[in-house]
Amino acid sequence: MADGGLQPGGATGITSARLALYRELGDLKRIRSADAPGSIAERLFARAWAALHRGEALQAVMARTAGAALAAARLGDLDLAKLQALGLAQADAVAVLERAFDEVAAPLDPALAGGLREALAAGAPPLGDVPPFVERLARQPRAGVTCPGKPRILLQPSETHAEHCLMVAVCGVIACSHEGAAAAEVFAIGLAHHLHNALLPDSGFTGEMLLGAALDGVIARAREAALAELDPALASRLRAVLSGIGGDATPEARAFHVADVVDRVLEIDQHLRAARLTLDEVLGPYALVHDGPVRDFHALILREAGLHP
């Protein structure tokens, strides 16, 4: 199995390189900065919904958000606005973003990569007014590992529904080329597929089974309450794209399910990989104590402390 986790295969387009990219993007749920609340994933989720809420075109919102996420996989919160605030000219800031994007973009379809790379010059959509469900999803943790008849397994810190939805939206865009799916539609599905959890607390698989025959009605009513916070035309479009995700009959549904199930399992895998991490790995391949004018003295300190041979 790859890296102790998922086994890559060809039928769904999940190569080893693409799986590694999905894993790296997942860390946007955990990267935070001093001058902004929440993780990068949470803020990109809010930015995308702010743009859709004020009427921006879905295709443009998809490209700007997914492009920004891919650059952030390496740059973290050094986004276009931050680089310019730190004194870089527009062209120089975009060049930095392009270098970061190019480092991770090899697993993408070339045509898709080209479009997302072009969108880097615009940056992620700016923050603005968002529907109330956006903030509620950012406060709603995912259920953890649940199974009927068994106690819940919680791995902290918990991801939120906002973070998961952003990841599924971006990773779904990447999966589109293999399925022949429309990227903007899959992006919308990813953003919206847990709208019901803005009202419905997440009790996972266990809660779904205990709700029994009431489950579908509860989800439908909760989703409609969230959709009612949107412009009617946008709400209608989201109802349409969400209608097919109960199965895998369409290219868009398949691309969504690739992103959804991989993100769900990689989130647990991230906790397990962190638990297996060793000092030999971080001091060796990752060069935690790296070359510099006091490298030898640092090495001596660690040897005498018994932290590194």
MARSEVO-809084 format. One record per residue: x, y, z of N, C-alpha, C in turn. Coordinates in steps of 0.2 Angstrom, whole numbers, plus 2048, in hexadecimal, padded with zeros to 3 digits. Layout:
REM residues N
XYZXYZXYZ/...
END
This chain:
REM residues 309
8047FA800800800800804806800/80280C7FD8068127FC807815803/80D81680580E81A80B80A818811/80981181180580F8177FD810817/7FB8148117F48168117F081380B/7EE8178067EA8148017EE8117FB/7EB80C7F87EE8097F27EC80C7EC/7F180F7E87EF8137E27ED80E7DD/7E98107D87E680B7D37E58107CD/7E380D7C77E28107C17DB8117BF/7D680D7C27CF80E7BF7CC8157C1/7CE8187C67CB81E7C87D08247C7/7D68237C47DA8287C37DE82A7C9/7DF8267CE7E28287D47E98257D3/7EE8287D07F58267D07F88287D6/7FE8257D78028277DD80382E7DE/8058317D88068397D880083D7DA/7FA83A7D77F483E7D97F283D7E0/7F38377E37F28367EA7F683A7EE/7FC83B7EC80183F7F07FF8467F0/7FC8497EA7FA84F7EA7F38507EE/7EF84C7EE7E984C7F27EB84C7FA/7F08487FC7F28488037F584F804/7F98528007FC8598017F785E802/7F285E7FD7ED8637FE7E9862804/7E885C8077E485B80D7E885F813/7EE8608127F18648187EF86B818/7EB86E8137E98758137E4875819/7E187081B7DC8708217E0871827/7E78718277EB87182E7F087782D/7F087B8287F58818277F1887829/7F488B82E7F08918317F6896831/7F389C8327F88A28327F68A7838/7FA8AB83A7F98AF8407F48B583E/7F38B78387EF8BD8367E88BB833/7E68B48347E08B28317DD8AD835/7D78AD8367D48A783A7D38A1835/7D389B8387D18958357D7893830/7D688D82E7DB88A8297DA88D822/7DF88B81E7DF88E8177D988B814/7D88848157D28818127CB884814/7CB88681A7C588981D7C4890819/7C98948197C889A8167C789A80E/7CA89580B7C98948047C1892802/7BF88E8077B888C8077B3893807/7B589780C7B189D80D7B28A2807/7B88A28047B98A77FF7B58A47F8/7B589E7F77B189B7F27AA89D7F2/7A789C7F87A089D7F979E8A47F9/7A38A97FB7A28B07FB7A18B27F4/7A68AF7EF7A68B17E879F8AE7E5/79D8A87E67978A67E47918AA7E6/7918AC7ED78B8AF7F078B8B67EC/7908B97EA7908C07E778F8BF7DF/78E8B97DD78C8B87D67928B77D1/7988B67D379D8B47CF79C8AD7CB/79F8AD7C579E8A77C17A18A17C5/79E89B7C57A08957C87A78937C5/7A88937BE7AE8917BB7B48957BE/7B389C7BE7B98A07C17BA89F7C8/7B589E7CC7B689C7D37BA8967D4/7B88917D07BB88A7D07C388B7CF/7C488F7C97CB88F7C77CF8937CC/7CD8997CF7D089D7D37D18997DA/7CC8957DC7CD8927E37D288C7E2/7D18887DD7D58827DC7DC8847DB/7DD8897D77E488B7D57E788E7DC/7E48917E07E78947E67E888E7EB/7E48897EB7E58837EF7EB8807ED/7EC87F7E77F287B7E57F987F7E6/7F98857E57FF8897E78008897EF/7FA8897F27FB8897FA7FD8837FC/7FD87D7F88008777FB8078777FC/80B87C7F981287D7FA8138847FE/80F8897FC81188F7FF80D891805/80888D80780488E80D80089580C/8008998117FC89F8108008A580D/8058A48098098A98058058A97FF/7FF8AC7FF7FB8AD7F97FC8B37F5/7F88B47F07FA8BA7EC7F98C17F0/7F48C17F47F38C87F87F98C87FD/7FB8C38008008C48058078C5802/8088C27FD80F8C47F980F8CB7F7/8098CE7F58098D57F380A8D97F9/8068D77FE8078DB80480E8DC807/8128D68068198D680881E8D9803/81B8DD7FE81F8E17F98208DE7F3/81E8D87F181F8D57EA81B8D97E5/81D8DA7DF8198DD7DA8148D77D8/80F8D97D480A8D47D280E8CE7CE/8128D07C98158CB7C58198C67C9/81D8C97CE8228C57D281E8C17D6/8188C37D98148BF7DE8118B97DA/80F8BB7D480C8B57D08118B07CE/8178B27CC81C8AE7CB81E8A97D1/81E8AB7D781F8A77DD8198A27DD/8138A47DC80D89F7DC80E89A7D6/81089C7D18118987CB8168927CD/81C8947D08218907D181E88A7D6/81A88D7DB8178887E08128837DD/80E8867D88098827D580D87D7D0/81287F7CD81587A7C88188747CC/81A8767D381D8707D681886A7D8/81286C7D880D8677DA8088657D4/8098687CE8048687C98058627C4/80A85E7C580B8597C08068547BF/8028527C57FD84D7C47F784F7C1/7F68567BF7F08597BD7F08587B5/7EA8577B27E98587AB7EC85E7A8/7F085E7A37F48647A17EF86A79F/7E986979C7E586E79B7E28717A1/7E086D7A67DD86F7AC7E38737B0/7E98717B07EE8747B37EF87B7B0/7EF87C7AA7F08827A77EB8877A9/7E58857A97DF88A7AB7E088C7B2/7E28877B77E28897BE7E888D7BF/7EE88C7BB7F48907BC7F28977B9/7EF8987B47ED89F7B27E98A37B7/7E589F7BB7E18A27C07E58A57C6/7EB8A37C77EF8A57CC7F08AD7CC/7F08B07C77F18B77C67EB8BB7C9/7E58B87CA7E08BB7CD7DF8BA7D5/7E38B47D77E28B37DE7DC8AF7E0/7DC8AD7E67D58AA7E87D08AF7E9/7CA8AD7E87C48B37E97C58B67EF/7C48BD7EF7C48C07F67BE8BE7FB/7C08BF8017BB8BE8067B58C3805/7AF8C18087A98C68077A48C380B/79E8C580A7988C380D7978BB80B/7958B78107948B080E78D8AE811/78A8A980E7848A78127858A4819/7818A481D7828A282478489B825/78289782078589082178C88F820/79089481D79789381C79A893823/79889882779B89882E799892832/79389083179188A835795884833/79688382D79A87D82A7A187D82D/7A488482E7AB8848307AB883838/7A588383B7A58818427A387A843/7A187683E79E87083F7A486B83E/7A68678437AC8628427A985C83E/7AD85883B7AB8528387AA84D83E/7A784883C7A58438417AB83F844/7B083E8407B58398427B383283F/7B682D8427B58268407AF824844/7AA8228417A481F8447A1819840/79E81584479C80E84179680C846/79080A84378B80884778D80384C/78B80485378C7FF85879380085B/79780485979E80585B79F80D85E/7A380E8637A48148657A8818860/7A781F8607AB82385B7B282485C/7B68248577BD8258577BE82D855/7C183185A7C28388587CA839858/7CC83C8527D383E8517D3845851/7D78488567D78508567DE852853/7DE8588517D885D8507D385A84A/7CD85B84B7C88598467C885E840/7C785B83A7C58608357BE862835/7BD8688327B686A8327B386882B/7AC86982B7A98688247AB86D81F/7AC8738217AF87881C7B5876819/7BA87381D7C087181A7C086B816/7BB8668187BA8608147B786280D/7B286680D7AF8688077B486C802/7B88708057BD8738007C186E7FD/7C48698017C88647FF7C58607F9/7BF85E7FA7BB85A7F67BA85E7EF/7B98657F07B88697EA7BE8697E6/7C486A7E97CA86B7E57CD8647E3/7CC85F7E77CF8597E47CA8567DF/7C48587E07BF8567DA7C08597D4/7C385F7D47C58627CD7CB85E7CA/7CF85C7CE7D58587CC7D38527C9/7CE84F7CC7CB8487CA7C78497C3/7C584F7C27C184F7BC7C384D7B5/7CA84E7B47CD84C7AE7CC8457AC/7CD8417B17CD8397B07C68377AF/7C183A7B27BA8387B17B683C7AB/7BA8417A87B68457A37B18497A6/7B284C7AC7AC84F7AF7AD8577AF/7A885B7B07A88627AF7AB8657B6/7B18687B67B586A7BC7B086E7C0/7AD8737BD7A98787C17A48757C5/7A08707C279B86D7C579D8687CB/7A38657CA7A68617CF7A88657D5/7AB86B7D37AD8707D97A78727DD/7A18737D979B8757DD7988707E1/79986A7DF7968647E379A8637E9/7A18647E87A58637EE7A48697F3/7A386F7F17A28747F679B8737FA/7968707F678F8707F978D86A7FC/7918647FB78E85E7FD78D85D804/78F86180878E86081078A866812/78686A80E78286F81077D86E816/77B86781677686581B779865822/78086582278386482978486B82C/78287182878287782B77C877831/77787383077287283577286C838/77486683577486083877B85E83B/77B85D84178285B844784855842/78B85484178D84E83E78E848843/78A84384278B83D84778D837843/78F83983C79283383878E82E836/79182883478E822832789820837/78B82083D78781E843781822843/78182884377B82C84377682B83D/77982A837775829832771822832/77481D83577181783676B81783B/76D81B84176881C846762820844/76382583F75E82983C759824838/75C81F83575881B83175481E82C/74D81C82B74981F826749827826/74A82A82C74A83182C750835829/75583182775B83482575A83881F/75783681A75783A813753840814/74D84081874984681974D84B81D/75184982275584D82775A851822/75E84D81E76385081A760855815/75A85381275785880D75585E810/75285E81674F86481975586881B/75A86581E76086982076486C81A/76486981576786B80E76387180C/75C87080C75887680975987C80D/75A87B81475A881818761885816/76688181576C88581276B88880C/76888480776788780076388D800/75F88E80575A89480575E89A807/76489980976989F80B76C8A2804/76B89F7FF76E8A07F87698A47F4/76C8A77EF7688A97E97648A47E6/75E8A47E475A89E7E275D89B7DC/76089F7D776389C7D17698987D3/76D89A7D87738967DA7718907DE/76C8917E276988B7E67668867E1/7638887DC7608837D776687F7D3/76B8837D17718807CE77487A7D3/77587C7D97788777DE7738717DF/76D8727DF76886C7E07698687DA/76A86B7D476B8667CE7728627CE/7778667D077E8627D077E85D7D6/77A85E7DB77B85A7E17768547E0/7728547DB76C84F7DA76F8487D8/7758487D57788427D377D83E7D7/77F8417DD78483F7E17828397E5/77C8377E577A8317E877D82A7E5/77F82B7DF7828257DB7888277D7/78A8237D27908257CF78F8247C7/7898267C57878257BE78A82B7BA/78C8317BC78E8367B87968377B9/79983A7B47A083C7B57A18407BB/79D8457BC79D84A7C279C8467C9/7988427C979783E7CF79D83A7D1/7A08377CC7A68327CD7AC8377CF/7AD83C7CC7B28417CE7B18437D5/7AB8457D77AA8477DE7AB8417E2/7A983B7E17AA8367E67B18347E6/7B58347E17BD8337E27BF8387E7/7BE83F7E67C08447EB7BE8437F2/7B78417F37B48417F97B783B7FD/7B78357FA7B982F7FE7C182F800/7C58327FB7CC8327FC7CD838802/7CA83D8017CB8428077C983F80E/7C483C80E7C18398147C6834817/7C98308137CE82B8157D582E817/7D78338127DD8368137DE83A81A/7D883D81C7D88418227D983C828/7D78368287D983182D7E082F82C/7E282E8267E982C8257EE831827/7EC8388277F183D8297F283C830/7ED83B8347EF83A83B7F383383D/7F282E8397F68288397FD829837/7FE82D83280582E82F809832834/80583783780983B83C80B837842/80783284480982E84A80F82A848/81082884281582484081C82883E/81B82E83E82183283C827831841/82D83183F833830843838836843/83C83784884183C84884683B842/84783484084C83383B849836834/84383583384083882D84084082D/83F84383283F84A83284684D832/84A84A83685184C83685584A830/85384582C856842826853845820/84F84181D84C84481684984B817/84684D81C84385381D84785981F/84D85782185385C823850861828/84D85F82D84A864832850869834/85686683685B86A83786086B831/85F87082D861870826868874826/86B87482087187881F87187F820/87688282387788982587D88A829/87E89082B88489182F88688E835/88088C83988188883F87F88183F/87E87E83987C87783888087283C/88787383C88B86E83F88A86F847/889875849888876850881873853/87C87484E875871850876869850/87A86684B87B85F84B87E85C851/88386085488685E85A88185F860/87D86486087886486687485E866/87185C86086D85785F870850861/87684F85F87A84986187B849868/87D84E86B87E84E87387784D877/87285087486B84F877868848876/86C84487186983D87086383E86B/86284386885C84486385E84285C/86484185A86683F85386D83C854/86E83785087583485087A83884D/
END
